């Protein structure tokens, strides 16, 4: 088998855009990853529907795994293990300038530079996105910027309010920065408590996309929707049935996502859904296999976290999490990553006979189920893997980016 290779996200999003011009209106799912079984599950889901896909890792996921190079290795390993040859990109989610540059050097095929935070003005956002894009394109790496702010927890920052993207400046943002994709805030939010949908403003999506179409930019510049998890009630119910105490959860209803892709969103970010699916699977399995704790110190650690004997720590904030409210698998896998990182990375199943392996297999299956479901039923991209043309952004390498008048100092990050 050929050495697995990563795609930038451009040819994937182009395939979705072409399908949309043909009336199919497909979009690409971008799924967050933190450890090997999750990566393998995402790939398995993509294979089942023959879909292109984006695997993405946040700064926090990279540090959980010990660095961007480790994440890249883990994904390539999962691709080799599954004999996966479909189009997949490895993308940094919500990078700052430093982490984006690191990922460009460490083998990611795509990076997001989020210059939309509280400390940034629009002009700062343009500068930093342009700098990162120039460095990324030199190495054949694609980029995503962000305009507007989503409510919810975004990396380390809690945004109380959301601010919509301004459609008028979207084409100019692309022209001035050279970015390939742009996350536009239109009223969705991060996390499992999205609240009412009355903030969602799909007219913003349609307006942004029409401006790109009018300027003939739609085949090279794409719109991204963050905070797009649907938060299925079945996942929440299962978590609560087996000891969880989640309340007030809600996601983006599927019809809104479908309308979003109809109106022009080509990449949807899914993180929370996979966290909930994996946590539900783990809680149920622990309840149904009480003996497993005696046969595996790793399972013992997870069990201790879910029943409160071992404190659960939020990997982003470093604060304690009430055991019933745990949704992030990094919280329940943290002690394992500290004690036996190889168990979460690769190959552990080949050398160990441990009930923990069975749990990781279930985690992988539940991730694959949900990825395949979203691809087929919500993103409408089943079979689209065959329509992806080319792998790179060669057409962009060497393009002269418009020079802004003066380059400010590197901007600090919250
Ligand atoms: Zn986001």
Boltz pocket constraint, residues with backbone or C-beta under 6 A from the ligand:
constraints:
  - pocket:
      binder: B
      contacts: [[A, 94], [A, 154], [A, 190], [A, 226], [A, 227], [A, 269]]
      max_distance: 6.0
